[in-house]
């Protein structure tokens, strides 16, 4: 049909889109900040947060396999929590990705200065935005293929570093044949140099690094055979998190004392340099550049789909609900890109400290999205009979305990955002944005319009 999204995403596309979204600047560069807080214990933080996100993904997958739709958790919030919840979820997620894309695009300009310091940063930012917008006008199958290769570059770089790093640790590669061992994990103040408090304080930064992993759900409306592809993609996510996050950090923290990381750039650059690769900085710069482009590409993709879904629910202008001949919600893509252009200008003009603010605001938005996913799943279970619950094709493990634990953890991380002055702004801007959405919802009489639309449909 002309006004329906195409199911052109294969399992490998969905898996790599989710991993590519989560493996971004937060891991490559942001890991330095979290290592300072937790020391080698940061691996426990990534592991625990990874398990929590796995439960959230399973909760989302449970609904997505049962009812694969565009807009995913926004639609599920609409169906199981009410129109207002769906409206807030959709616009909040759009807001989260717009903010995240602003930082990624600005990062692209910074990374390009490494090779072309004489070229003004704004030129690279504008070029990247135009290119990413153009990619999002492709058929979804072409988009999936492009994002697959974007993500693969990051993954290959991490795997290569892990393999060579393990060779250095156990066989002395690049260290004159002398194994470095893993004593750095406990020699500089212990495995938990800042105690359990350091691990707890790192949770907020680690959760920001995971932002985007819920993209598996957004792709449900365009997945081929969602009953098979979604469960496989979700179930493999935790294992890959262990490899790419915990594995990479194990190598970095074994080779380098944790208290020296962050003083000389990215820990990934330090590790490649230690291995003996002279072009380490250039290689990692290229990888992080693709990471930023990939994340921005995914952000525009998901934002366009969210506006499409909001439009079909009567929660956004009807214009966002139309598709072009390739099945792309082009107006949503164009509006998102236009807002990003304004945001990039703001980011270029304000001090670097704003990155911390934007990251924390994005984290708040992500926490809200994940919490609503859990609430929607709980209401979904309540809305069906015990017999139907037994026949759920993709059940969440340990439900309802896993759902309650994950929800409590998200609330705890939101409280942690208020601990540091730099991230405290998230607890101001985030609730303020939600309040604005609620006021706009009732001011525009969207509740009445939706009720009238539902009556007409019945």
ChimeraX attribute file (.defattr): number of C-alpha atoms within 10 A of each C-alpha:
attribute: neighborCount
match mode: 1-to-1
recipient: residues
	/A:1	6
	/A:2	11
	/A:3	13
	/A:4	15
	/A:5	23
	/A:6	18
	/A:7	17
	/A:8	18
	/A:9	26
	/A:10	19
	/A:11	19
	/A:12	14
	/A:13	26
	/A:14	29
	/A:15	26
	/A:16	24
	/A:17	33
	/A:18	27
	/A:19	27
	/A:20	28
	/A:21	27
	/A:22	24
	/A:23	29
	/A:24	29
	/A:25	22
	/A:26	22
	/A:27	25
	/A:28	23
	/A:29	17
	/A:30	18
	/A:31	23
	/A:32	22
	/A:33	16
	/A:34	24
	/A:35	24
	/A:36	19
	/A:37	24
	/A:38	26
	/A:39	29
	/A:40	30
	/A:41	27
	/A:42	27
	/A:43	22
	/A:44	16
	/A:45	24
	/A:46	24
	/A:47	17
	/A:48	14
	/A:49	20
	/A:50	23
	/A:51	19
	/A:52	21
	/A:53	22
	/A:54	25
	/A:55	24
	/A:56	24
	/A:57	26
	/A:58	24
	/A:59	25
	/A:60	27
	/A:61	31
	/A:62	23
	/A:63	25
	/A:64	27
	/A:65	22
	/A:66	14
	/A:67	16
	/A:68	24
	/A:69	23
	/A:70	24
	/A:71	26
	/A:72	28
	/A:73	29
	/A:74	30
	/A:75	27
	/A:76	28
	/A:77	27
	/A:78	21
	/A:79	15
	/A:80	19
	/A:81	19
	/A:82	14
	/A:83	23
	/A:84	19
	/A:85	19
	/A:86	26
	/A:87	26
	/A:88	26
	/A:89	29
	/A:90	29
	/A:91	20
	/A:92	24
	/A:93	23
	/A:94	22
	/A:95	18
	/A:96	25
	/A:97	26
	/A:98	23
	/A:99	22
	/A:100	24
	/A:101	27
	/A:102	26
	/A:103	24
	/A:104	27
	/A:105	30
	/A:106	24
	/A:107	23
	/A:108	26
	/A:109	23
	/A:110	20
	/A:111	20
	/A:112	18
	/A:113	15
	/A:114	13
	/A:115	12
	/A:116	13
	/A:117	11
	/A:118	8
	/A:119	12
	/A:120	13
	/A:121	19
	/A:122	17
	/A:123	10
	/A:124	21
	/A:125	24
	/A:126	19
	/A:127	14
	/A:128	21
	/A:129	24
	/A:130	13
	/A:131	13
	/A:132	22
	/A:133	21
	/A:134	13
	/A:135	18
	/A:136	23
	/A:137	19
	/A:138	16
	/A:139	18
	/A:140	23
	/A:141	17
	/A:142	16
	/A:143	20
	/A:144	24
	/A:145	17
	/A:146	18
	/A:147	24
	/A:148	21
	/A:149	17
	/A:150	22
	/A:151	27
	/A:152	18
	/A:153	16
	/A:154	25
	/A:155	21
	/A:156	13
	/A:157	16
	/A:158	21
	/A:159	15
	/A:160	14
	/A:161	20
	/A:162	21
	/A:163	14
	/A:164	18
	/A:165	26
	/A:166	24
	/A:167	19
	/A:168	24
	/A:169	21
	/A:170	14
	/A:171	17
	/A:172	18
	/A:173	19
	/A:174	18
	/A:175	15
	/A:176	9
	/A:177	12
	/A:178	13
	/A:179	17
	/A:180	20
	/A:181	15
	/A:182	18
	/A:183	16
	/A:184	20
	/A:185	24
	/A:186	18
	/A:187	12
	/A:188	15
	/A:189	15
	/A:190	15
	/A:191	19
	/A:192	20
	/A:193	22
	/A:194	17
	/A:195	15
	/A:196	11
	/A:197	12
	/A:198	20
	/A:199	25
	/A:200	18
	/A:201	20
	/A:202	24
	/A:203	27
	/A:204	26
	/A:205	25
	/A:206	25
	/A:207	24
	/A:208	23
	/A:209	25
	/A:210	25
	/A:211	26
	/A:212	25
	/A:213	23
	/A:214	27
	/A:215	23
	/A:216	27
	/A:217	25
	/A:218	27
	/A:219	32
	/A:220	26
	/A:221	22
	/A:222	21
	/A:223	28
	/A:224	18
	/A:225	16
	/A:226	24
	/A:227	19
	/A:228	13
	/A:229	20
	/A:230	27
	/A:231	21
	/A:232	15
	/A:233	21
	/A:234	23
	/A:235	15
	/A:236	12
	/A:237	22
	/A:238	19
	/A:239	13
	/A:240	16
	/A:241	20
	/A:242	17
	/A:243	17
	/A:244	21
	/A:245	21
	/A:246	19
	/A:247	19
	/A:248	25
	/A:249	23
	/A:250	20
	/A:251	23
	/A:252	26
	/A:253	26
	/A:254	21
	/A:255	24
	/A:256	19
	/A:257	18
	/A:258	27
	/A:259	18
	/A:260	12
	/A:261	22
	/A:262	18
	/A:263	10
	/A:264	9
	/A:265	12
	/A:266	19
	/A:267	26
	/A:268	28
	/A:269	22
	/A:270	20
	/A:271	23
	/A:272	21
	/A:273	15
	/A:274	18
	/A:275	20
	/A:276	12
	/A:277	13
	/A:278	11
	/A:279	12
	/A:280	18
	/A:281	18
	/A:282	14
	/A:283	16
	/A:284	20
	/A:285	22
	/A:286	18
	/A:287	23
	/A:288	25
	/A:289	23
	/A:290	22
	/A:291	30
	/A:292	29
	/A:293	25
	/A:294	26
	/A:295	29
	/A:296	27
	/A:297	27
	/A:298	25
	/A:299	28
	/A:300	27
	/A:301	28
	/A:302	25
	/A:303	27
	/A:304	27
	/A:305	28
	/A:306	30
	/A:307	29
	/A:308	30
	/A:309	25
	/A:310	27
	/A:311	19
	/A:312	18
	/A:313	23
	/A:314	18
	/A:315	24
	/A:316	19
	/A:317	13
	/A:318	14
	/A:319	15
	/A:320	23
	/A:321	24
	/A:322	20
	/A:323	18
	/A:324	14
	/A:325	11
	/A:326	14
	/A:327	19
	/A:328	24
	/A:329	28
	/A:330	25
	/A:331	18
	/A:332	25
	/A:333	25
	/A:334	18
	/A:335	16
	/A:336	23
	/A:337	21
	/A:338	13
	/A:339	13
	/A:340	23
	/A:341	18
	/A:342	11
	/A:343	19
	/A:344	21
	/A:345	15
	/A:346	14
	/A:347	19
	/A:348	16
	/A:349	9
	/A:350	10
	/A:351	9
	/A:352	10
	/A:353	9
	/A:354	14
	/A:355	20
	/A:356	16
	/A:357	18
	/A:358	21
	/A:359	22
	/A:360	27
	/A:361	26
	/A:362	24
	/A:363	28
	/A:364	28
	/A:365	28
	/A:366	23
	/A:367	22
	/A:368	21
	/A:369	22
	/A:370	24
	/A:371	20
	/A:372	22
	/A:373	26
	/A:374	24
	/A:375	19
	/A:376	27
	/A:377	27
	/A:378	18
	/A:379	16
	/A:380	18
	/A:381	18
	/A:382	12
	/A:383	12
	/A:384	10
	/A:385	10
	/A:386	10
	/A:387	8
	/A:388	11
	/A:389	14
	/A:390	9
	/A:391	10
	/A:392	14
	/A:393	15
	/A:394	19
	/A:395	17
	/A:396	22
	/A:397	13
	/A:398	9
	/A:399	14
	/A:400	12
	/A:401	11
	/A:402	20
	/A:403	24
	/A:404	14
	/A:405	13
	/A:406	21
	/A:407	21
	/A:408	12
	/A:409	17
	/A:410	24
	/A:411	13
	/A:412	14
	/A:413	20
	/A:414	21
	/A:415	14
	/A:416	18
	/A:417	23
	/A:418	16
	/A:419	11
	/A:420	10
	/A:421	10
	/A:422	15
	/A:423	21
	/A:424	18
	/A:425	17
	/A:426	24
	/A:427	17
	/A:428	12
	/A:429	17
	/A:430	19
	/A:431	14
	/A:432	12
	/A:433	16
	/A:434	17
	/A:435	13
	/A:436	11
	/A:437	18
	/A:438	15
	/A:439	12
	/A:440	12
	/A:441	18
	/A:442	12
	/A:443	10
	/A:444	11
	/A:445	11
	/A:446	19
	/A:447	17
	/A:448	12
	/A:449	14
	/A:450	16
	/A:451	13
	/A:452	11
	/A:453	12
	/A:454	11
	/A:455	9
	/A:456	8
	/A:457	7
	/A:458	5
